[in-house]
């Protein structure tokens, strides 16, 4: 049994798959909010409500930042999945080398 447990790669892949599916849902929600905030800014500026437009711009920036964070988390999950596969492959190579030596 290895340092990280017997079924570590399986668990890691499963958790990252669940995280990626949840991130996809959250990204859709935040994209919609971002779109609404952007269109509201245009409408407020056309109506001359500059204070309200400023508030909506702040919300739009927050939504954009959240979308950027989701992309970063998505990249980390993909990286972890790739590395888990590499660790699993290296472990198999190591075990096969041990059986040859024995």
C-alpha positions as a printed NumPy array, in Angstrom:
array([[  0.   ,   0.   ,   0.   ],
       [  1.391,   3.342,  -1.027],
       [  1.744,   6.571,   0.829],
       [ -1.547,   7.976,  -0.448],
       [ -3.643,   4.853,  -0.152],
       [ -4.589,   1.981,  -2.357],
       [ -7.349,   3.647,  -4.362],
       [ -6.121,   7.235,  -4.24 ],
       [ -6.112,   7.84 ,  -7.987],
       [ -9.644,   6.478,  -8.359],
       [-10.94 ,   8.723,  -5.572],
       [ -9.083,  11.747,  -6.908],
       [-10.469,  11.279, -10.418],
       [-13.985,  10.846,  -9.056],
       [-13.777,  13.973,  -6.895],
       [-12.344,  16.092,  -9.705],
       [-15.039,  14.836, -12.102],
       [-17.747,  15.891,  -9.626],
       [-16.043,  19.246,  -9.063],
       [-15.821,  19.895, -12.804],
       [-19.516,  19.158, -13.293],
       [-20.458,  21.514, -10.456],
       [-18.156,  24.206, -11.809],
       [-19.847,  23.941, -15.206],
       [-23.222,  24.635, -13.588],
       [-21.868,  27.559, -11.578],
       [-20.159,  29.017, -14.645],
       [-23.47 ,  29.059, -16.52 ],
       [-25.17 ,  30.875, -13.652],
       [-22.429,  33.469, -13.346],
       [-22.272,  34.002, -17.113],
       [-25.993,  34.789, -17.068],
       [-25.577,  37.224, -14.162],
       [-22.631,  38.821, -15.93 ],
       [-24.639,  39.252, -19.103],
       [-27.565,  40.807, -17.224],
       [-25.287,  43.186, -15.339],
       [-23.61 ,  44.29 , -18.56 ],
       [-26.92 ,  44.969, -20.302],
       [-28.185,  46.811, -17.209],
       [-25.134,  49.077, -17.307],
       [-25.923,  50.046, -20.892],
       [-29.562,  50.728, -20.036],
       [-28.703,  52.788, -16.95 ],
       [-26.202,  54.876, -18.906],
       [-28.747,  55.491, -21.656],
       [-31.27 ,  56.633, -19.032],
       [-28.696,  58.851, -17.317],
       [-28.615,  56.894, -14.048],
       [-24.855,  56.994, -13.596],
       [-24.867,  55.971,  -9.924],
       [-26.894,  52.826, -10.656],
       [-24.663,  52.081, -13.645],
       [-21.598,  52.305, -11.407],
       [-23.112,  49.808,  -8.968],
       [-23.897,  47.393, -11.782],
       [-20.366,  47.76 , -13.183],
       [-19.031,  46.694,  -9.793],
       [-21.309,  43.663,  -9.869],
       [-20.237,  42.901, -13.441],
       [-16.569,  43.008, -12.395],
       [-17.277,  40.663,  -9.471],
       [-19.003,  38.197, -11.794],
       [-16.096,  38.368, -14.254],
       [-13.669,  37.671, -11.413],
       [-15.748,  34.669, -10.326],
       [-15.688,  33.323, -13.873],
       [-11.901,  33.699, -13.921],
       [-11.667,  31.836, -10.611],
       [-13.799,  29.005, -11.979],
       [-11.471,  28.703, -14.964],
       [ -8.468,  28.487, -12.615],
       [-10.145,  25.808, -10.494],
       [-11.088,  23.919, -13.646],
       [ -7.463,  24.   , -14.795],
       [ -6.285,  22.736, -11.397],
       [ -8.765,  19.839, -11.509],
       [ -7.612,  18.897, -14.993],
       [ -3.981,  19.097, -13.868],
       [ -4.681,  16.862, -10.861],
       [ -6.439,  14.31 , -13.052],
       [ -3.512,  14.202, -15.467],
       [ -0.984,  13.882, -12.647],
       [ -3.004,  11.151, -10.94 ],
       [ -2.863,   9.148, -14.149],
       [  0.895,   9.742, -14.362],
       [  1.367,   8.615, -10.756],
       [ -0.716,   5.502, -11.42 ],
       [  1.295,   4.699, -14.556],
       [  4.604,   5.211, -12.745],
       [  3.431,   2.987,  -9.908],
       [  2.563,   0.248, -12.373],
       [  5.954,   0.596, -14.069],
       [  7.675,   0.489, -10.675],
       [  5.747,  -2.627,  -9.63 ],
       [  6.521,  -4.391, -12.905],
       [ 10.219,  -3.581, -12.464],
       [ 10.123,  -5.01 ,  -8.937],
       [  8.641,  -8.289, -10.149],
       [ 11.334,  -8.578, -12.824],
       [ 14.112,  -8.064, -10.286],
       [ 12.675, -10.612,  -7.837]])
